[in-house]
Structure formats: structure tokens, C-alpha cells
Amino acid sequence: MPVVVVESPAKAKTINKYLGSDYTVLASYGHVRDLPPKDGSVDTEHDFAMTWEIANDSRKHVAAIAEALKSDNALILATDPDREGEAISWHLKEALTKRRSIKKDTPVSRVTFNAITKAAVTEAMANPREIDAPLVEAYLARRALDYLVGFNLSPVLWRKLPGARSAGRVQSVCLRLIVEREMEIEAFKPREYWQVKALLTTPRGQEYEARLTVLGGKKLDRFDIENSTQAELAVQAITSRALKIAGVEAKPSTRNPAAPFMTSTLQQEASRKFGMGARACMSAAQRLYEAGHITYMRTDGIDMAPEAVSACRDAIADRFGKDYVPGSPRIYKNKAKNAQEAHECIRPTDMTKDAASLKLREDDQRKLYDLIWKRTLACQMEAARLERTTVEIASEDGQVGLRATGQVVLFDGFLKIYEEGRDDVADDDDKRLPQIMQGEPAAFAKSSLQAQFDKAGEKADAVIDDSAPGMQSNGAAVLSENGAVLATQSHTQPPPRYTEATLVKKMEELGIGRPSTYASVIGTIQDREYVRKEQNRLIPEDKGRIVTIFLLNFFRTYVGYEFTAELENELDEVSAGDLDYKQLLAKFWRDFSAAIAETSELRIAEVLDVLDDALAPQLYPPREDGSDPRICPKCGQGRLHLKTSRTGGFVGCGNYPECTYTRPIAGEGADGEERLLGIDQEDEIWLKAGRFGPYVQRGEPTPENKKPPRASLPKKGGAFLPGWSPDDVNLEKAVTLLTLPREVGMHPDGGVIKANLGRFGPYIMHQAPDEEKPVYVNLKEFQEVFEIGMNHAVELLAEKRANPGRGRGSAAKALKELGDHPDGGKIAVYEGRYGPYVKWEKVNATLPKDLEPGDVSLEKALELLAEKQAKKGGKKKAPAKKTAAKKSPAKKTAKKD
């Protein structure tokens, strides 16, 4: 029986179902070899020779494949049909050859399939091929480049920028995009403008809205109405005139469906519609692919196989009728950039099956499959037919003109099932207009725009009392006496921060990265704490900003958009067999190594001076009073300078330690800047920013009191408790926090009971005279820290002593039993102090934030555990008990492959 090797146990299970007992199907659990994290793994002195090492966790999987080959002398490599899959097959062949499991007479073949269906697997087995050498060389070049950049640039960061963790080739460019967008936002100067609209009615009593487009006989530009005074005059001009319909124009139009999904567009749409991150999206798609529900999910292609197009059209006719099927199939093509273009789009393997019929248990898989199924059917459906109507309204003297727009859907077409999401707010032209006839009067409606006026007033900075007669004004809007004409204040908005969807779109436009890398790149910069995600927006941390400015000043070429895109194109040439990968590496290393050597000679002070000058416009913007923006606002004497710490960059006073003023590099007024809240008992109470977040402090450090009382603002799950964000904290709240730890009272058995806040929330603690260690009890609500009384505290402590629960040495109770690991041992979900996690033997893997414990499947748990084992590297777990007899030799005598 031939031995078939795939990446994952889930994929192995599905394929084994199709191949039957004539084959032995095993999983490699991803990559089996990698470059060891040490100097010399890529030997730049000897033609970029690469040293590979089998990971400790992969040894048993390679051994299992080698064992199977003893009785089945035929190897079929069936890993994923992309560059990474080709590399895994190559690594397996090399590793097995090195340990002599593959002999001269061992047939080794490579098969690929774009979908895990019986037909696709059977056809692939009938058409084996050799390992694609150019595709492997493209992988080798990419891996060597990432190693050379990361292994040589990261130490420079560690030495020159305390707190910087590491730098990657593509990650650094991605981070640059986010940082530069943030700097655009900070430099943005809003401009005020006003918009005016009227609520009108037809002679038949149907109401509609129209916006002012002509004033004083002149067509209005966006900023022509600049303030409330001009807005009042505009409102008065409209209300003082009779209006009539000057023209009605209805134009037919069509909307065509979007192309089927490729990797980047799937990630974008999953983010828009579900708030699903790129990593979570690809994880769900991977499981759908391995279960045989969708085609391969890492692709740049948008074409669809002819048989799939035919099946799609049949499914549309069956579900929605022949009117929804266009006369000829829709053909989608894009320009091929790399080997991944050989794949189809991402589509269901069976067009007749919707999400409900598959009965998918995991919510993220169900939502993603539904999205893919709808998009695929929609791409082959008839276009939507619309009618767009524009109504021009004018006064008899031509001094005032308004316009109403709307549209009517005459035939919904593909909109019946799916409409693509948008990153930006759509225009207000989707409203449906009533029947309006040219020449008829446009009277003011009896209804009022009062509700919109009141809503605008909630955002007003000040109330204007001297509005014109017959009008109301609240500082953000002006309303006519009849309530039918409204002027609202607006301001130009800065460019929005990137979401994962818009960032992927931007990277795709610039040619940075490839489909298989987007999720890992965005995940890496968040894992390194260079970027944080809030309300689905990506915000650079100070350390991320400092790293970017450092790279732009000392390694500008290597974080350049065009350079990175060109390097990707050269890697594509390697995969096509048109460029030698060692020539590519030599060209890159020649200039990069020189830049590394030059920067290594710089002292930290020199680096900070360069960064201080480069960031000066953001660090020291002009002050309203015209004073020197680099003079310390606290002591009034020291000059402000850029400084670094383990948590990133900040601005501090040059008179330290006499003056302790600090603030974030985002500038004065940024979140976390220190702020005097008031005086309590002759002490200044400050709100400051520290390495663990904002905190309040009583007084300033003195020689006698080097560590004044401090208290962090309370959080839960990484977010501030309601009413306790830096903007909400006042003197009273700060003083309350600084009373902690609070003495609840004396315990009947002796010893004081105290209430306090810790890393994991509010708690009480007590240590009896005869106890070696104190007993801690977590409190459910934050407020209990200030309110809990003696009776309740004594009761909780008694319960904890009687039932230690999760105390040290006690066993945790599983939230969900998942089943057995393929290598033996139970897998279960537990609740931990850092959140829920899956556990197998001595391996614990924290669940992603978007995955609930009840939704964890065995397949997902195996994936998380494999990822955790790969990260742990040499720190290998003890083997399962039932396989103890096959224990590997001791590490010090293990033979390296």
C-alpha cells in the first residue's frame, strides 16, 4: 500500500475516506524542518548554503512515515498545491532520504488537488508528477531572505532601541503603512463646512429630501458655506422663495456582480461583514477546505473551472429561476503574477449545498461558507437593473436650486442573494423617490426636521443665542421656523485607520506580500505589540512607531514599497524558472550587509538624535500660546527629548530626575499624557502613563519617598471598566483607587483581611497566624473591593479554605472534553487565568479571542496545539504514557537529520 502524506490529520481523515484501505494516509503536521535560530543557518560565505533541522515535535511524525515506508515502499506527497505545500513535500523527501527511509528503488511522486473531493483526489492520483523545483527554489529564496533580514536586523534593533522585539522583511513594510496613516491623522487639520437640505412634498402629499446646490445663482462648492452665519442666510434664502420642479431625469443603469473570491478579497469581506480577522478567516477556510467543502483557499486566481460554472448556473436556475441566469457564462480573469494563479477561485465544491444543508457546527465556518457560497452563485447571476432619478428644484428667480436623487431597483438580479460590502460609507443616493412631475410646485413639507436638528445639537461645541429671526440654532445646526429647512455643520475627516480588510487591500494594491502571507504578517505585528486592534481598527503602539522611523532613517530601501514589491516580483520569476534564486540572494545581501555594518557602529544617543529630528513635527507641534514646543510644560526649564524604554518610545524632560515629566510620542494631549487631577491632603494627585498602562499617583518621587503611592486604572479583558478610562478618571475616583489596599477588618482567627486589585481583578486576602501562606479569593465585581464587609469576607475565605478549587496543586475541571489526540492522551478545554485554553499532556494552547470554548472542535484543538508545539521549539513535552516504550533517545545523544 502506498504511503500518502498530507499536512494535517483532518485532511488525512478526509482523503483516507476517498482512497480507502489501499493506501496509508499520514499527516506531517505542517513543516517538518526549518532553519535553526542561530548564526550561520544561511551561509552567506558559501553560496547561501542552508542548514535545516527537524523540529523536536516533528521527529515522531517523520519517524511514523519512515516506519510506514518499511512495509509500503512507495511515497505519494499530497501536500497543499502552493509554494508552501511544495516546500513541505521537498522537506519530507530530503529528510526521509537522509535517514535512508527512501531508497533508490522507492518511487516518490507528487500529487496536487484544488479541492478535497473524491473526483479531484482520484484524478490527482491518476496524474502524479515530480516535485516542482522552481517552486521549491522560490520558497528557499523567500525563507533565506526572511532569515537574513530577521536574524541580522533584529539584533540591531535590540541594541539601538530597547523594547523593540524584532523586524521582518514584509512585516516592517506593513507596519510602515499603519504608522504613516497614523501620522497623517495626527497632522490632519479639519476644515468646517455646512450642508443645507429641505424637506419637500409633492402635490399628492408624498415627502422627499433635497439638498442645496445653487445659492445666489452660483453652483455651490463644498466649502462655500463656511460658518453658521452663512448657513442662516442660506436657510433664509430657501424659505423666502417659492420652489418648483425644474427637471426630472431618469436613467436606466445596471450593476454587475463582484468576481468570485480569491484569498485577499475573502479576508476583506469576512472583516467587513463579520469583523473576522485575517488569521481567523484563514483558519476557518482551512478547516472548510480540509473537510472537502470548498476549493483551496490560498489563491490569486478568480477564474472558475468550466464544470463549476455549469454547476453554478444550474443551481441558480433551480433556486431562483431562469430569469436569474444570464445568457452566457460570466468569465473572470486577472493577470497572473505567480504560481498561485494556477488555482481556481475560492468556491464551494458542491454548488447545490448551502450552509444550512452542511449542518456546520462551528459558527465561524458556517458564516464563512455561507459567504463563499453566496458570492460564488452571485458571480454567475444576471445583473441588477436599476433606474437612477435626479430631480432639479429651483426658485423662479434662479437664485436658489436644490437636487433630490434616488434609485429604483427594477430587477434585483444577483442582489437577491448577495451584495459586496464597502469599506467607506456609501452616498445617500439609494433612497427611493416618490412620483415627481416636471413643472409642479415643490412645497415645504408639514413634517419637521426637528429630530435631525436635535441630534446635531448633541455634538455642538457651543450654543449660539443670536440666530436670525424665525430660526433655531444650537451651534451645530440651524433650523427654519417651519422646520422644513435644515443646515448642519460638518468638518472634513482625516483618513480612517486601517482595518485588516483595508490593510490587505492596500498591500495587494502595492504588491506587498502574497495571499498565503497576509494573515501571518498582520498577526505578527500584533503579537510583537507593535500594533493593537481596537474596534476593528489597527493603531500603532509607540514602540511600533519608533521601529518604523528607525528603519525609514537607517534602512529606508528595505522598507520601501517599490523595493518590496519588486522583490516579490523577482520571487515570482524564480517560481516560474526565469531567475536563479542564488543570484537574487547575492544581489540583496551585498547592499543589505553593508547597511547593517554601517548602522551597527552608531551609538544609541546618535540614533535617538536622528529619530528626534525625524519625528520633530509630530513630537513638538506648535503650541497655541506661541511658546517653544520643546520647553517642558511641567518645570518650564528643561528641554524635551525623545527617549526609549523597554515598552517603547516616549518624550521626557531633559532635567530628569529633578523633573519627571513624560508623555507619549503621539504628542501633547494624547491618551496617556500625565495630567494633574487636583490636590488631596496637600498632595498632588496625578494621572500618568506607565509600561503597564495608565495609573494614578499621589505626589512626586522625593529622596525620602522614591516610590509614591500608585494604582493602575482597573481593566477587565484588556479593556477599561466602564467609567474608568483615562478620560473618565477625576480626583474623587483617583483618591478612591489610592486607598487600596483596603483593610476590611480583623479576622476572628486573627490577622487582617485586605481587599485590593491585582493582575487578574479584585480580590480579598487573609493569612491566619498558623498559616504559611495567605489565602486569596477573587471577587466577581470591581466595586466589591470598596464595599465588601466583614461577614461576607469571612464567609468567602471559609469557603475557599474548605474547597481550594483552582489553588496550586489542585486539578482544574474541564469545560469541554474533545477526545483523544492521535498520539495518545485526552484533549480538553479549560478555563485559565489568562482565558480559556486547550490542553493535551503538558501542552497548553490559549484559544483565540474570537473562539468560544463551546465552539472548539477536535480538529481546531489539534491545530492550536501543533502551533504551540512549533513555537516552543526544543522545549518538548513528555511523551504520552501509552507510547512511553517508544521514547526517543536523550536530547544530548539525538542524531540531527
N, C-alpha and C positions, 0 to 999 in steps of 0.2 A: 504493500500500500504506500503510495507516495506521501511524503510529509508536506503539508501546505502550511505556510507561516503567514499570519496577518499581525496587525498591531495589537488589537485589544481582544479580551475574552468575549465581549459582547459580539464583536464582528465574527470571531471564530465560531461562536454558537450559531449565528445565523447562517454562515456559509456551510457549516457541518450539516445543517438541516437539508441543504440543497445537494451536497455531494454524497452524503450517505456514508455507509461503513467501508466503502472502497478507499477512503482517504483518512489520514490522521491530520486533524487541523489543530494547530497550536498557536499561541499568542506570544509575540516578542515583548509585549508591554511597552511599545514605543521604541525609541532609540536604545540600542544595547551598548554603544560605545560613544565616547566623547573625548575631547581634548582635556587632559588633566589640567587643573587650575594652577599651573606653576610655570616658571620661566623655561623657555625652550620647547614648549609643545608645538610651536610653529618655528622651525629653524630657519631664520632669515639668511643665515650664512651658507646654507646648503640647499639651495634651490627650493626653499619653503617646504622642506620635508615635514610631515605632520605625524606626531606620536599620538596613538589612540589607546584608550584604556577602557576596559569593560567595567561598568559601574558595579559596585558590590551587589546591588539589588537586581542586576540583570544577569549575574552569573548563573543563578539557578534556572533562569529561563533559557539561556543558551545551552546549559547542561541538559535540560529536558529535550531540546531539539536535537542535540547531539546523541542522546540516548535513543530517541526515536529513529534516527538515521542508521543505527546499528542493525535494525531489522528491516528497515524500509529504505533501500539505497536509492532514493530519488527525492529531490528537493524542489518544491514549487514555491517561489516567493510571490505572494499576493498582497503586498502592502499597497498603500494608497497610490493613486495614479498621478502623483505630482513630484516635484523635486525632493521634498522631504521623504516621501514614500520610496522613491528610487534610492535615496541615500540609506534608508533603513535596510533595504534589500542588499545593497552593496556591503554595508557593515556586517550583516549577518553572514554573507558569503565569505568575507575576509576573515571574520572571527572563527567560523567553523572550519575554514581551510587551515588556519593557523594551528588549531587544535587537532588537525588531521581527521576531523569527522567527515569532511568532504574529500573523497579520494579521486584518483584520476578517472575512475570509471563511474563516478557519481554524476548522473545527469542533473544539471541545475537549470531551471527555466524561470522566466519572469512572466507573470500574467497580470493584467490590469482590467478593471471593470469600473464603469462610471456609475453604476447602480448595483446594489446588492439584491438582485432578483435572480430567480432560477434561470431565466433565459440569459441574462447578462453573464452570470457566473459560468454557465455551461458553454457559452460562446467563447469566453475568455480562455477556458481550459482547452478548448479546441484550437486556440491560436496563440501558443506560447511564443516568447521572444527572448532575446538576450537582455541583460541589464544595459540601460541606455547610458553609455559612457559620458557623452557631453552633459547630460542632465546631472550626473554624479559630479562632474568637474565643476559645474555651476554651483552645486552645493558646497564642494570643497573650497571654492573661492570665497563664497559668502561666509562660511564658517571661519576661514582664516582671516578675512577682513575684520569680522566681529571680534575675533580673539586679539588681533594686533591692535585694534583701536581700544578695546576694553582693557586689555592687560597692560598696555603702555600708557594710556591716557589716565586711567583711574588712579594710579599712584601719584601722578602729578596733581590731580585734584585733592587727594588726601593730604599731600604735603603743603599745598598752597592755600587750600580752602577748607579749614576744619569744619566738619559736619557734612561735607559732600561725600556721597557714598561711592558712586561710580558713574561712568559715562559710556554710552553705547553709540554705535555708528548711526543708526536710524532714530533711536530714542532721543538723542540730543537734538536732532533736527525737528522732531515732533514737539519736543519741549520748547524749542525756539518759537514755533508757531504760537503756542499758548502764551508765552511770556510777551512776545511782541504785540499780541492782541490786547493783553492787559495794559501794556504801556500806551497803546492807542487810546484805550478807555480812560486812563488817568490824564492823558494830555487833552482829551476832548473838551471843548468849550461849548456848552449848549447855547442855542440861539432861540429866542422867543418868536412865536408867530401865532396868529389867530385864524380860526376857521369859522365860517358863518353858514348856517343852514336854516331852512324854513320848512315848516310842516304845512303842506298844502292839501286841498281837497278838490276833487272833480265835481262837476255839476250833479253827478249821481251819488255824491256823498262818500266816495272812496278816498282814503287819505294816502299820501306818499310824501317822502322827504326829498328835498332838492338842496344842493349846496351852491353857494355864491361863487360865480366865475367871472362876472363883469361888474365893475364898480366905477362910476363916473365915466362910463363909456369906454373904459380901458380893461382889457383882459388881465385878470389878477395873476400874479406870480405867487409863489409860496410865501414869501416874506413881505408882501406888500402891506399887510395889516400887521403892524409890529407891536401894538400895545392896546390896552383896554380903551383908551380914548378913541383911537381909530376904529376899534371894534364897535363901540357905541354908535359912532357916526354911520357905520355900515348897517347896523341893525335899524337905525332910524331911516336910512335911505330906502330900505326894503319895505318897512311898514308904512311909509308915507306914499307908496305908489300902488296903483292897480297893476296886476300882472296877468298875462295871458300866454297861452301855448304858442310859441313861435315856430316850432317844428318838431316832428316826431319821425325818427328814423329807426327802422327795424332791419337788422342784418342777420341772415342765417349764418351759422358757423358750426364747426364740428370739433370735437375733442377726441383724439386718438388715445388708446391705452398706452401705458408705460411698457417698456420692454420687460421680459421676464427677469428674474433675479440673477445677479452674479453676487459674489461674496460681499463686495463693498456696499451695493445697494440693499442687500438683505440686512446688513448691520445698520445701515442708516434708517431703514423703515422700521426695524424692530426697536430702535431707540426712539423714533418719533411716536410710534403707536403704543408701545408698552413700557418705555423708559428702560429698556433692556440694554445693558452694556455690551460692548463688542465681545468680551470674553464669555459672558453668559449666553449670548446669542450663538456663538460658535460651539459652545459646549452642548447646547440643546440640539443644534443642527447635526453635530457629530453623532449623537445618540439616535436621531431620526434616520441618518444615513446607515448606521450600523444595523438598525432594525429592518432596513430594506424599504423604508417609506419614501425616501427622497433620493435624488441623484447626488453625486459628490458635491460637497458644499464649499470647496476652495477652488474657485474658478474665476477667470476674467471673461469667460465666454457668455454670450447671450443668445447664441443660436440654439435651435432645438431640433432633435432628430426627426426626420420626416414621419416615422411611425408615431412619434409622440404628438406631433402636430395633428395628425389624423385622429388620434385617440382624443385629443383635446377638443377638436371640432365636434366629434361625435358626442362627447359628454355635454358640451354646450347645447347642442340641438336637443338632446334628451331631457336636460333640466329646464331650459328656458325657451325652447322652440327655435325653429329655423330662422326666424327674423333676426335672431341674435348672432347668427353665423355669417360672416362676410363672404362675398362671392368667391374670393380666393384666399388662401392662407397668408397670414402676415409673416414676412421674413425679417428677422433681426440679425444684424451683423455689426461687429465692431472691428477695428484694426488690431490685428494680432501683435502683441508686444512680447510675449514669452511663451514658454512651453505649456503653461496652464490654459492657453487659449484652445488647446486641443479638446478641452472638456465642453460639454453642453452647459446650458444654463442650469440653475438650481430649480428643479421641478419635482412634482410627485412622480413616483414610479407607476402609479395607477391613477389615472385621471378621474375615474368614477368614484373614488373613495374620498369623502370629505373627512374633516376632523372627527365628527360625531361617529362615523362608521368605524373608525380605527379604535375608538374607545381608549385613547391615550390617558394614562393615569396622571402623569406629571404635567402640571399646569403650563410650565414654560414650553414643553414640547407641543402640547395641544395648541397653544396660541401661535407658535411659530409655524407649525404645519398648516394651520388654517390660513395664515398669511401667505405662505408659499402656494397653497392650492388655489386661493382666490386670485392671486397675482398671475398665476400661470393660465388659468382659464380666461381671465380678463384680457390677457395679451393677445388672444386669438378671437376676441369678440368684436362685434360691429361697433363702429364709432358712435359716440353720443352726438345727437343732433340738437343744437340749441338755437335760440333766437335772442340776440342781444338788442336791446332797445335803448335809445338815447333820446331824451326829451329836453328840448331847449325852451326855457321860460324867460320872458323879457317884459320890461315895462314899456309903455307906449313911447316914452321919450328916449329909449335906448340906453339910459344911464345905468340900469340895473339888469343883470342877467343871471339866471340860475340854471343848473343842469341836474336832471334826475337820470340815473342809469339802473338798469336791471336786466335780467335774462329769464327766459322760459325754457325749460327742458322739453323739447318736442318728442324725443325718443331717447330713453336712458342708455341703451346700448350697454357697454362694459360697466357703466356706473351702477348698474343693477346689482353688481356683486362686489365691486372694489373701486376705490379712489385713492391715488397715491397721496401720502402725507406731505406737508410742507414745513420747511424749517422756519419760514418767515410768515408773519400774519398776512393773510390774503386781503386784497382790496374789497371794498364793500359793494362790489358790483354783482353779487349773486342774488340780490333781492329781487323779488318778483313785483313788477309794477301793475297797477290796475289799468283798465282801458282808458286811454287818454287820446283826445282828438285835437288835431291842429286847429287853432283859432278860438278854441273855447277858453273861458276865463279860468285862471288859477287862483282860487280864493284861499285865504288863510283858514286853516282848519280850526274847528271849535275845541279840539283836544289841545292839550298843552305839553310843552317840552319841559315842564317843571321838574320831573323826576331826573332828567339828564342834567338840568341846571343844579339841582341839589347834589347830585353825585360829583359834579365838577367842583362844587364848593368844598367838598371834603378834602380836596387836595390844594386848596388855596393857601398861599403864604400869608395873605393879609386881606382884610375886608375893606373894600372901597365904599365910602359912605356918600361920595359926591357924584353918583351916577346921574346920567341925564334924566330929565323928567319923563315919566312913563316907562322907565326901565328898572330892572333889578340887577344888582351886581354883587358878586361875592369874591371878587379878586381873581377867580379862575374862569368865570363865565359871565356873560351879560345876557339877560332875557328881556324880551319886549313885553309891554304891558299885556298884550293879548296872549302871551305865552306861546306864540307860533313861530317866533324867530329867535334863534339862539346862537351866540358867539362863544366859542370855547377856546381857552388858552392852551397852547401846546409848546413843546420845546423839542428841538432836534435831539435825537438819541444817539449815544455812542454806538459803535459796532458791538453786537452781542458777543458775550463769551462763547467759546466753542462748547458744543455738546459733543459726545462721542460720535454722533451721526455727522455733524458738520465738520468735525476734525477729520474723519475718514474721507469725507467728500473732498476736503481741501488737499489732503495727502494724495488722493487719487488724481486730482487735477494737476498737482505739481510733479507727479510721477515718483513720489517718495514711497518706498516700501512696496509690498505686494500683498495680494489678498490673504495669503497664509500668515502674514506678519502683523497686520493691523491690530488684532486683538491683543497679542503679546506685547507689542510696542506700547499701546495705551495702558495696558495693565502694569507694565514695568515701571513707567514714570510715576504711577500712583503708589506702587509698592515701595519705591525708593523715597516716597514722601516729598517728591519734587512738585507734585500736583495733588490737589484734593478735589473731590467732586461734591458739590452742594447743589441740591435741586436740579440735578442732571447737568449742571454746568461745570466746566473744568477751570479751576482757579489755581494759578501758580503760587506755591509757597515761596517764602523769602529765599530759602536755600536753592530752589529751582531757578529763581531769577538770577541769583549770584552766579550759579554754574553757567547759565546761558550767556551772561555778559562776559564772564571769563573766557568761554570758548569763542565768542564773537571777537574778542580782542586778541587772543593768542592763537586760536585755531580757526579763524574765520572760514578758510577754504573748506574745512571738513564739516562745518555745519551749514554750508551754503546749499540753497535749494537746488540750483542748477547742477552743482557738483554731485550732490547725492542722487539726483535724477539721472544724470549721465552715467554714474557708476551702476545704477540699476539697469540701464540700457546695455552697458558693457557685459553685465552678468547674463543678460538675456542673449547676447551674442555668443557667450560661452555655452549656454544651454542649447543654442542652435548649431554649435560646432564651428562657428565662424571666428572664434578668438581663443587663443591659448590662455588658460587661466593663470599660468605662472607668469606670463608677460604682464597680465593685469596686476598681479600682486607686486611684481617688481617695480612697476611704474608708481603704484600707490606708496609703497614702503620707502622709496627713495626720498620723497618730499616729506612724508609724514614723520619719519625718524629724525629728519633734520629739525623739524618744528618742535618735536619732543625734547631733543637735546638742547635747543636754544632756550626753551621755557624752563627747563629743569635748573638752569643756572640762576634764575631770578629769586630774590628774597621775597618773603611774604609781604613785607612792607611795600616793596616795589609793585607787587601785584595789586595790593589794596589801593595804592595811589592811582594806578591806571583805571581800576574799576570805579574809584571815587569820581574821577574826572568823567568817565564814560556815562555814569549814572547821574551826574550833577543836575540835569534838567528835571529828573524825576525826584531826586533826593532833596533838592533845595529849590523848590519853586518860589517865585516872588511872593512876598508877604503883602497883605492888604495895606499895612501901615508904611510900606516902603523901606523897612529896616532890612539889614543884612540877613538873608535867609540862612546863613551859616553860623550866626551867633546863637548860642544855646538859649532857648526861651526860659530856662529854669534859673540858671545862675547869672545870665546876661553877660558873661565874660568869656567863657570857653568857646572854641570853635567846634562845630560838628564835623565828625569824620565817619566814614564807613568802617565798620568793624565786623569781625566774624566770630562765630562760636560754633559749638557742636550742633546747634539747632539751626544754623544758617546765618544770613547777614542781618545787620541792624545798624542804625545810626546812633552814635553815642557822643557825649560831650568829651572834649579833649582834656578837661580838668578832672577827669576821674583819678583817684577815688573821692576827691573833695566834692565833686558833683556827680550824681548817679543817673543823670537824665539819659533815657534811651527811648527809641521809638522804632517801629517797623520801617523797612526801606520803602514802603508804599507812600510815605510822605506824612506830613503833619495832618492830623485829623483822621488818619487811617485807623481801622479797627485795631485795638490793642495798644494805642498810644497811651502813655501814662497820663492820668487825669486826677487832679485834686478834687476829692468829693466833699470835703469840709473838715471841720475841727470837732473833735470829741475828746473831752477831758484834757484839753490843751495839746492834744496830739493831732498832727495832720493825718487824715485818712486818704490813702492813695489807691487808685485803680491802675494796675501795671500789667505788662505782658511779660511772661516768662517762657522758659523752654517747654513747660507742660501746659501752657495756655494762660489766660488772664487770671489775675488774683488781686486781692485787696491786701493792703499793708498799713499797719499803724506806725507812723513816724518814719524816720530815715535811719540808716545804719550810723552808729557812732562808735568810737573806740571802746566804750563801755558796753554797748549793745550792738554787736556786729550783725545779729540776726533778729530784727524786729518781728513782732507777731505778723503772720501771714495766713491767708486762707484762699484756696482756689475756688473759683465760681463753680457751683455744682452742675454736673453733667450726668446724662444717662444715655448709654449707647452712642457716645461721641457727640451728642447734641446737648446744648444748654437746656436745663429745665425751664419750663415756661416762667417768664418774669425774671430770669437770672442771666440773661445775656449781658455783655458789657454795656449795651445801650440802656438796659433796664436798671442797672445797679445804681442806687443812690446812697447817701450817707447812712440812712437808717438800716438798709439791708447790709451794707458793709460792716457796720458795727455789730449787727446780729451775727454775721459769719465769724467775726473775730472773737466772739465769746466762746467759740469751740476750742478745745473740747469742753463740754458742759458736764458739771458734776450733778448727777441725778440725785444722789444721796448715799448714805451708808447702808450696805447690805446687812441683813440680820446676822449673817455669819461672819461679819467683819469685812473690811475693805470697801473702797469707794466704787460705786457704779458710775461709769462715764459714758456719755454719748458723743459721737463725733462723725465726721465724714472721712471716708477712705477712698482708695482707688476704685473699689467696687460698690460704692454707695454708702448710705447711712448705716450706722451700727451702734450697738452698746457693748461695753466690755467690763469684765469684773474678774478680779483674782482674789480668791479666798486665802487666808493666811496659810492654810495647809496645802495649797496648790502650787505646783512648779511653774505652770503657765497660765496666763489669763484665758478666760472663755469669751469668745466673740459671738454675737448674734446679729445677723443682718436685719435691718428694718425695712419694711415694704415701702413706706412713703418718706420722702425727704423731710417733710415738716415734722415728723415724729422725733427727729433729733432735738428739736427745741421744745416739744410738748410732752414726750413720754414721762409718765410718773413712776414712783417707786413700785407700786403694786404690780403694774403691768411689766416693768423691767424685771422684777424678781421672778415673776411667773415665766417670762420668756427664757431667762437664764436657767431656771429649773428644768424646763422642757429640753433645753439644749444639753444640759448635763445628763439627763436621763436618756436622751437619744441623740448622740453626736452627729448623726446624719452624714453630711459630706466632710466631716472632720478628717484630719490627716490619719491615714491608715484604714479608714472605713471605705467600703465598696460603694461605688456610685450605682444608681438604679438606671437601667436603660430606658430611654424614651421610646425606642423602636428597635426590635430585632430584625435584621435584614437577611440573615442567612449565613452560609459558610463561605469562607474565602477558598478559591481554587487550590491554594497551598495548605489548606487546613486552618482551623480556628474560626471562631464566631466573629461576625461583624455586626455592630450595633451603633445606634445614635445615642449620645449622652448630652446632658446639659452641663456646661463648664463655666468657670468664672469669666472666660473670655467669649462665651457664647456657645451654641451647640456645636458638636463635633462628632465625627465618625471614628470608631476605634477598632483596631484589629491587632491582637497581641500587644506589642509595645509601640505601635504606630498610631498617632492621633492626627487627624486632619480636620481643621476648622471648616465649617460649612460657609460657603459664600453668603454675603448678606442678603441676596435675593432668593435664597433657597431655604424654605421652611423645613424643620425636622420631619414633619409628616409626609413631605413630598420626596424624600430621599429614596432612590431606588438602589438595588444592589449594584447595578451597573455604574451608577453615578458614584457610589461609595468606593468601588474599586478604582475608578478614575482618580478620585481625590487622594486616595491612599497611595496610588502609584506616583502621583505628582509630588506628594510629601516625601516619599522614599527617595525620589530622584533629587530633591533639594537637599536631603540630609547627607547625601554622598557616602562617605566612608563610615558614618555612624550607623551601622547596620543593627537592626533589631535581632533579638534572639529568635532562632527558628521555632516553628510550631512544634508542640510536644510530639505529635504523632509522626513527624518527619525527622525527629531528633537523630535517628540512626544514620541519616544521610548527611550529617553535619559536615560543612566544608572544613578544610584544614585551617589551622590558625592563620591569622592575617599575616604574621611575620614570615610564614613559610609558603604563603599562597603564590602560585606561579602567575605572573602577569601575562595576559594574552596580547 
